[in-house]
């Protein structure tokens, strides 16, 4: 993935999501499926929704700074895993600069 790409929400009218007990539940209006995502997914999705389009580096910096672990490689890896999961589920995608 090139750093020039930025993350944005996909199909905003298709999905609805809520946070529940530390996890993210989203409903796909097209398929009628409800899915549960845990970990960093909720924080990643919220920040993308608030600041879209946002670069992956800016996303990682903001979220790791919020945890008081700005240089924690583990946090960055988990954030990237959450990005991949959200992309795989069609909730987010990339856009050019």
C-alpha positions in Angstrom: 0.0 0.0 0.0 1.4 3.4 -1.0 1.5 6.1 1.7 -0.2 8.4 -0.8 -3.4 6.4 -0.4 -5.8 7.5 2.2 -8.5 5.5 4.0 -12.1 6.3 3.7 -15.5 4.7 4.5 -17.0 2.5 1.8 -20.7 2.4 1.0 -21.7 4.6 3.9 -25.4 4.0 3.3 -25.0 0.3 3.3 -23.6 -0.1 6.8 -24.6 0.9 10.3 -22.4 0.2 13.3 -22.5 0.5 17.1 -20.1 0.0 19.9 -21.2 -2.5 22.5 -19.2 -3.6 25.5 -15.8 -2.8 24.0 -16.6 -4.4 20.6 -18.0 -3.2 17.3 -21.1 -4.6 15.9 -22.1 -3.7 12.3 -25.1 -4.4 10.2 -24.8 -4.8 6.4 -28.1 -3.5 5.0 -27.5 -5.1 1.7 -26.9 -8.7 2.9 -28.8 -8.4 6.2 -25.8 -9.8 8.1 -24.7 -8.6 11.5 -21.1 -9.0 12.4 -19.0 -8.5 15.6 -15.5 -7.1 15.4 -13.3 -6.7 18.4 -9.9 -5.1 19.2 -8.8 -2.0 17.4 -11.6 -2.1 14.8 -13.9 0.3 16.5 -11.3 2.9 17.2 -10.0 2.6 13.6 -13.4 2.9 12.1 -14.4 5.8 14.2 -11.3 7.8 13.4 -11.6 7.1 9.7 -15.3 8.2 9.8 -14.3 11.4 11.6 -11.3 12.4 9.6 -11.7 10.7 6.2 -9.8 10.5 4.1 -6.8 9.8 6.4 -3.5 8.3 5.7 -2.4 5.1 7.5 0.5 6.8 9.2 -1.7 9.6 10.6 -4.2 7.0 11.7 -1.5 5.0 13.5 0.0 8.2 15.1 -3.3 9.4 16.5 -4.3 6.1 17.9 -1.0 5.2 19.4 -0.7 8.7 20.9 -4.1 8.2 22.6 -2.7 5.1 24.3 0.4 6.9 25.6 2.6 4.4 23.7 3.7 6.5 20.7 6.5 4.2 19.7 4.8 0.8 20.4 5.3 -1.3 17.3 2.7 -3.8 18.7 0.0 -1.1 18.6 0.8 -0.2 15.0 0.7 -3.8 14.0 -2.7 -4.3 15.6 -4.0 -1.1 14.0 -2.9 -2.4 10.6 -4.6 -5.7 11.3 -7.8 -3.8 12.1 -7.5 -1.9 8.9 -7.1 -5.1 6.9 -10.1 -6.6 8.7 -12.3 -3.6 8.0 -11.2 -3.6 4.4 -12.0 -7.3 4.1 -15.5 -6.7 5.4 -16.0 -3.8 2.9 -16.3 -1.1 5.5 -13.3 1.0 4.5 -11.3 1.4 1.3 -8.5 3.4 -0.2 -8.7 6.6 -2.1 -6.0 8.6 -4.0 -4.5 11.6 -2.2 
